[in-house]
């Protein structure tokens, strides 16, 4: 039953915008953490070319 709920939730969240958003958030979190460890401040530009809505 838990597996079925997990599959339904995954299918419900499987829209293009959701996947792009999760990917961008994960990448931005990685870049922020990396910049904090390396001591460099600054923002990065998202070069993925994905549409922004």
N, CA, C and O atoms as a Tinker XYZ file with bonds, in Angstrom:
   212  protein
     1  N      0.819000   -1.191000    0.000000    73     2
     2  CA     0.000000    0.000000    0.000000    64     1     3
     3  C      0.865000    1.258000    0.000000    63     2     4     5
     4  O      0.569000    2.225000   -0.702000    81     3
     5  N      1.945000    1.237000    0.801000    73     3     6
     6  CA     2.831000    2.400000    0.834000    64     5     7
     7  C      3.484000    2.611000   -0.528000    63     6     8     9
     8  O      3.693000    3.745000   -0.961000    81     7
     9  N      3.801000    1.515000   -1.190000    73     7    10
    10  CA     4.420000    1.601000   -2.510000    64     9    11
    11  C      3.466000    2.243000   -3.518000    63    10    12    13
    12  O      3.881000    3.050000   -4.350000    81    11
    13  N      2.197000    1.881000   -3.436000    73    11    14
    14  CA     1.190000    2.458000   -4.324000    64    13    15
    15  C      1.048000    3.964000   -4.083000    63    14    16    17
    16  O      0.932000    4.735000   -5.035000    81    15
    17  N      1.056000    4.379000   -2.825000    73    15    18
    18  CA     0.964000    5.808000   -2.504000    64    17    19
    19  C      2.184000    6.549000   -3.033000    63    18    20    21
    20  O      2.069000    7.664000   -3.542000    81    19
    21  N      3.355000    5.927000   -2.911000    73    19    22
    22  CA     4.581000    6.531000   -3.427000    64    21    23
    23  C      4.525000    6.700000   -4.948000    63    22    24    25
    24  O      4.931000    7.737000   -5.472000    81    23
    25  N      4.033000    5.703000   -5.643000    73    23    26
    26  CA     3.914000    5.788000   -7.103000    64    25    27
    27  C      2.923000    6.868000   -7.506000    63    26    28    29
    28  O      3.188000    7.631000   -8.435000    81    27
    29  N      1.794000    6.945000   -6.826000    73    27    30
    30  CA     0.788000    7.973000   -7.139000    64    29    31
    31  C      1.356000    9.365000   -6.888000    63    30    32    33
    32  O      1.133000   10.277000   -7.684000    81    31
    33  N      2.085000    9.534000   -5.792000    73    31    34
    34  CA     2.681000   10.834000   -5.486000    64    33    35
    35  C      3.728000   11.202000   -6.533000    63    34    36    37
    36  O      3.803000   12.357000   -6.954000    81    35
    37  N      4.533000   10.234000   -6.956000    73    35    38
    38  CA     5.552000   10.496000   -7.972000    64    37    39
    39  C      4.911000   10.885000   -9.302000    63    38    40    41
    40  O      5.402000   11.785000   -9.983000    81    39
    41  N      3.844000   10.231000   -9.671000    73    39    42
    42  CA     3.160000   10.565000  -10.919000    64    41    43
    43  C      2.480000   11.928000  -10.835000    63    42    44    45
    44  O      2.423000   12.656000  -11.827000    81    43
    45  N      1.970000   12.274000   -9.670000    73    43    46
    46  CA     1.307000   13.566000   -9.508000    64    45    47
    47  C      2.316000   14.713000   -9.582000    63    46    48    49
    48  O      1.983000   15.805000  -10.042000    81    47
    49  N      3.538000   14.467000   -9.134000    73    47    50
    50  CA     4.562000   15.513000   -9.150000    64    49    51
    51  C      5.436000   15.463000  -10.405000    63    50    52    53
    52  O      6.425000   16.191000  -10.493000    81    51
    53  N      5.098000   14.647000  -11.340000    73    51    54
    54  CA     5.928000   14.442000  -12.514000    64    53    55
    55  C      5.573000   15.420000  -13.635000    63    54    56    57
    56  O      5.441000   15.018000  -14.791000    81    55
    57  N      5.422000   16.661000  -13.309000    73    55    58
    58  CA     5.211000   17.653000  -14.355000    64    57    59
    59  C      6.553000   18.262000  -14.717000    63    58    60    61
    60  O      7.509000   18.174000  -13.946000    81    59
    61  N      6.624000   18.860000  -15.850000    73    59    62
    62  CA     7.881000   19.413000  -16.343000    64    61    63
    63  C      8.417000   20.497000  -15.405000    63    62    64    65
    64  O      9.607000   20.510000  -15.091000    81    63
    65  N      7.556000   21.393000  -14.963000    73    63    66
    66  CA     7.987000   22.487000  -14.098000    64    65    67
    67  C      8.498000   21.978000  -12.756000    63    66    68    69
    68  O      9.464000   22.515000  -12.214000    81    67
    69  N      7.861000   20.953000  -12.222000    73    67    70
    70  CA     8.295000   20.411000  -10.937000    64    69    71
    71  C      9.683000   19.801000  -11.064000    63    70    72    73
    72  O     10.544000   20.041000  -10.218000    81    71
    73  N      9.906000   19.023000  -12.100000    73    71    74
    74  CA    11.213000   18.387000  -12.292000    64    73    75
    75  C     12.298000   19.435000  -12.524000    63    74    76    77
    76  O     13.396000   19.319000  -11.979000    81    75
    77  N     12.006000   20.440000  -13.316000    73    75    78
    78  CA    12.977000   21.511000  -13.558000    64    77    79
    79  C     13.266000   22.256000  -12.260000    63    78    80    81
    80  O     14.421000   22.568000  -11.969000    81    79
    81  N     12.238000   22.541000  -11.487000    73    79    82
    82  CA    12.417000   23.263000  -10.231000    64    81    83
    83  C     13.251000   22.494000   -9.226000    63    82    84    85
    84  O     14.123000   23.067000   -8.572000    81    83
    85  N     12.991000   21.206000   -9.099000    73    83    86
    86  CA    13.774000   20.387000   -8.173000    64    85    87
    87  C     15.226000   20.341000   -8.627000    63    86    88    89
    88  O     16.139000   20.435000   -7.808000    81    87
    89  N     15.438000   20.196000   -9.921000    73    87    90
    90  CA    16.807000   20.177000  -10.446000    64    89    91
    91  C     17.536000   21.486000  -10.203000    63    90    92    93
    92  O     18.699000   21.486000   -9.799000    81    91
    93  N     16.868000   22.588000  -10.443000    73    91    94
    94  CA    17.485000   23.904000  -10.230000    64    93    95
    95  C     17.763000   24.167000   -8.757000    63    94    96    97
    96  O     18.816000   24.699000   -8.407000    81    95
    97  N     16.818000   23.794000   -7.891000    73    95    98
    98  CA    17.031000   23.993000   -6.455000    64    97    99
    99  C     18.205000   23.168000   -5.952000    63    98   100   101
   100  O     19.014000   23.647000   -5.157000    81    99
   101  N     18.296000   21.931000   -6.418000    73    99   102
   102  CA    19.400000   21.071000   -6.011000    64   101   103
   103  C     20.724000   21.628000   -6.505000    63   102   104   105
   104  O     21.708000   21.660000   -5.765000    81   103
   105  N     20.745000   22.065000   -7.753000    73   103   106
   106  CA    21.981000   22.612000   -8.323000    64   105   107
   107  C     22.389000   23.903000   -7.611000    63   106   108   109
   108  O     23.571000   24.106000   -7.331000    81   107
   109  N     21.429000   24.772000   -7.318000    73   107   110
   110  CA    21.732000   26.028000   -6.636000    64   109   111
   111  C     22.229000   25.767000   -5.221000    63   110   112   113
   112  O     23.137000   26.449000   -4.745000    81   111
   113  N     21.640000   24.787000   -4.551000    73   111   114
   114  CA    22.110000   24.420000   -3.218000    64   113   115
   115  C     23.535000   23.901000   -3.254000    63   114   116   117
   116  O     24.341000   24.216000   -2.379000    81   115
   117  N     23.841000   23.110000   -4.262000    73   115   118
   118  CA    25.212000   22.603000   -4.434000    64   117   119
   119  C     26.185000   23.751000   -4.682000    63   118   120   121
   120  O     27.254000   23.808000   -4.073000    81   119
   121  N     25.814000   24.660000   -5.574000    73   119   122
   122  CA    26.691000   25.791000   -5.892000    64   121   123
   123  C     26.895000   26.684000   -4.667000    63   122   124   125
   124  O     28.006000   27.157000   -4.429000    81   123
   125  N     25.838000   26.920000   -3.890000    73   123   126
   126  CA    25.942000   27.756000   -2.698000    64   125   127
   127  C     26.868000   27.108000   -1.676000    63   126   128   129
   128  O     27.732000   27.770000   -1.101000    81   127
   129  N     26.680000   25.808000   -1.453000    73   127   130
   130  CA    27.520000   25.095000   -0.494000    64   129   131
   131  C     28.974000   25.095000   -0.949000    63   130   132   133
   132  O     29.880000   25.303000   -0.141000    81   131
   133  N     29.196000   24.866000   -2.229000    73   131   134
   134  CA    30.551000   24.858000   -2.764000    64   133   135
   135  C     31.217000   26.219000   -2.600000    63   134   136   137
   136  O     32.396000   26.297000   -2.253000    81   135
   137  N     30.464000   27.293000   -2.847000    73   135   138
   138  CA    31.040000   28.630000   -2.716000    64   137   139
   139  C     31.344000   28.955000   -1.250000    63   138   140   141
   140  O     32.315000   29.655000   -0.961000    81   139
   141  N     30.518000   28.450000   -0.322000    73   139   142
   142  CA    30.785000   28.683000    1.094000    64   141   143
   143  C     32.051000   27.956000    1.541000    63   142   144   145
   144  O     32.839000   28.502000    2.313000    81   143
   145  N     32.249000   26.727000    1.062000    73   143   146
   146  CA    33.440000   25.973000    1.426000    64   145   147
   147  C     34.694000   26.583000    0.817000    63   146   148   149
   148  O     35.752000   26.585000    1.448000    81   147
   149  N     34.587000   27.096000   -0.392000    73   147   150
   150  CA    35.749000   27.665000   -1.079000    64   149   151
   151  C     35.973000   29.121000   -0.712000    63   150   152   153
   152  O     37.030000   29.678000   -1.008000    81   151
   153  N     34.997000   29.740000   -0.076000    73   151   154
   154  CA    35.146000   31.112000    0.371000    64   153   155
   155  C     34.880000   32.159000   -0.692000    63   154   156   157
   156  O     35.117000   33.343000   -0.451000    81   155
   157  N     34.407000   31.770000   -1.834000    73   155   158
   158  CA    34.113000   32.749000   -2.877000    64   157   159
   159  C     32.640000   33.121000   -2.808000    63   158   160   161
   160  O     31.767000   32.257000   -2.720000    81   159
   161  N     32.389000   34.387000   -2.848000    73   159   162
   162  CA    31.013000   34.850000   -2.863000    64   161   163
   163  C     30.583000   35.142000   -4.285000    63   162   164   165
   164  O     31.425000   35.354000   -5.158000    81   163
   165  N     29.335000   35.154000   -4.516000    73   163   166
   166  CA    28.864000   35.463000   -5.860000    64   165   167
   167  C     27.768000   34.518000   -6.279000    63   166   168   169
   168  O     27.562000   33.460000   -5.685000    81   167
   169  N     27.081000   34.923000   -7.304000    73   167   170
   170  CA    25.984000   34.104000   -7.791000    64   169   171
   171  C     26.375000   33.498000   -9.125000    63   170   172   173
   172  O     27.224000   34.025000   -9.843000    81   171
   173  N     25.744000   32.388000   -9.437000    73   171   174
   174  CA    25.986000   31.749000  -10.712000    64   173   175
   175  C     24.743000   31.868000  -11.571000    63   174   176   177
   176  O     23.628000   31.978000  -11.061000    81   175
   177  N     24.940000   31.846000  -12.859000    73   175   178
   178  CA    23.837000   31.922000  -13.802000    64   177   179
   179  C     23.476000   30.506000  -14.210000    63   178   180   181
   180  O     24.356000   29.675000  -14.435000    81   179
   181  N     22.170000   30.227000  -14.305000    73   179   182
   182  CA    21.726000   28.890000  -14.683000    64   181   183
   183  C     21.881000   28.706000  -16.192000    63   182   184   185
   184  O     21.098000   29.267000  -16.960000    81   183
   185  N     22.884000   27.924000  -16.636000    73   183   186
   186  CA    23.129000   27.768000  -18.060000    64   185   187
   187  C     22.325000   26.642000  -18.696000    63   186   188   189
   188  O     22.595000   26.270000  -19.838000    81   187
   189  N     21.335000   26.087000  -17.979000    73   187   190
   190  CA    20.636000   24.912000  -18.485000    64   189   191
   191  C     19.781000   25.230000  -19.708000    63   190   192   193
   192  O     19.503000   24.346000  -20.519000    81   191
   193  N     19.372000   26.470000  -19.841000    73   191   194
   194  CA    18.544000   26.827000  -20.995000    64   193   195
   195  C     17.088000   26.407000  -20.860000    63   194   196   197
   196  O     16.316000   26.552000  -21.808000    81   195
   197  N     16.702000   25.892000  -19.705000    73   195   198
   198  CA    15.328000   25.486000  -19.504000    64   197   199
   199  C     14.457000   26.730000  -19.386000    63   198   200   201
   200  O     14.900000   27.754000  -18.865000    81   199
   201  N     13.220000   26.645000  -19.867000    73   199   202
   202  CA    12.347000   27.814000  -19.790000    64   201   203
   203  C     12.010000   28.188000  -18.359000    63   202   204   205
   204  O     11.888000   27.317000  -17.497000    81   203
   205  N     11.860000   29.472000  -18.104000    73   203   206
   206  CA    11.498000   29.973000  -16.788000    64   205   207
   207  C     10.069000   30.473000  -16.881000    63   206   208   209
   208  O      9.756000   31.315000  -17.723000    81   207
   209  N      9.203000   29.964000  -16.025000    73   207   210
   210  CA     7.796000   30.340000  -16.054000    64   209   211
   211  C      7.469000   31.255000  -14.921000    63   210   212
   212  O      6.322000   31.680000  -14.783000    81   211
